[in-house]
Structure formats: C-alpha cells, structure tokens
C-alpha cells in the first residue's frame, strides 16, 4: 500500500551499468525482489515495477528474464480481471525500434500474463520522446525526457543525444503527468514540453 507522498523508482541502464545495480538497489530497492522489481496496490489499482535493463541483449534490447517473468505471473494470478493494472519499466515493453534497442526481448510473455485484465497501462522512458500505442487491452505510453533528446526512430544512424539549438531545446524536452481517478478505467496521461 502506498501513500500520496511516496515516490517509486525503476532503474534505467545508466543507473545499473557501473556496478550491476548494487548502488541502485541499496538506495531504492530495499523491499524489492530480484534486481529491483516490485508491486503494490493503491486506490484499487495494482502497480507493477519491472526491471528490464540488467542484461541488455544484442543491440541494447531490454530483457526481463525467467525469474522476473515467473514473479509477474505469480503476482497477478490472484487479482480480479476488473483490477486496473499500471506497469512501469524503463525500456518500452513494445517494439518501438528494435534496431536501436527500443524494445524488450521477452515482453510478449509478460504481457500475456496481463491479457485477462480490462485495463492495462504501460509507462516507460528510455527513448526520450512521446509515443503512444494501443494493443488490445494495453495502452503504452513513452515519455519525453528532461535531458538528452533522442532522434525519431530511423531518422539517424543510431540513437544518442541530438544536437539541438539552445533556443529550441525546451521544445524537445518535457515531463509526463499521470493522473488516476478511482472508479475510472483510463488514466489521464498529459505530456508537456519544458517550453
């Protein structure tokens, strides 16, 4: 159970690269499982925080791994299908652009465990830009970043920070607010630039 002042974290690849996530877990993962995954319930919503940056695959694709996938299956099996689900993960759980590592190799298995639920929202960062997709009962949202804007998929040779004139920078950076009203299935996701 969470209160309104709680802040919840999932690691990005830069949080775990130097020491296999040990510092991250010491600071943010005290009650987490495995490499830092966890879940909690708040106001009738079940939240799942996943870690898909620990064992990056060829091209930088994220992976959840067998242990975490088993945990997801166990975590949701007791929930009613009417329970709204919100999933946090750093790398997208849909294949945005696998050539750049913008996807999670084994996400299909994780999403299969969530098929019984009427409302599933997946929130992620990593690609530093706003994209949305609806696939069945799952709505995917990727968020802009507050630093290091990335090119659109396929618009450059590789991902990486773009050079942007200073006067345009606030237009390509941003924040995402997510609001939930109890009794409603949909989340209000509002993306705003820093401009």
Secondary structure as UniProt FT lines:
FT   TURN            4..5
FT   HELIX           13..16
FT   TURN            17..21
FT   HELIX           22..28
FT   TURN            30..31
FT   TURN            34..36
FT   STRAND          37..42
FT   TURN            43..44
FT   STRAND          45..49
FT   HELIX           58..60
FT   HELIX           66..76
FT   TURN            77..78
FT   TURN            81..82
FT   STRAND          84..88
FT   HELIX           98..100
FT   TURN            105..106
FT   HELIX           107..112
FT   TURN            113..116
FT   STRAND          120..124
FT   STRAND          131..135
FT   TURN            136..137
FT   STRAND          138..142
FT   TURN            153..154
FT   HELIX           166..168
FT   HELIX           169..172
FT   STRAND          174..179
FT   TURN            182..183
FT   STRAND          188..193
//
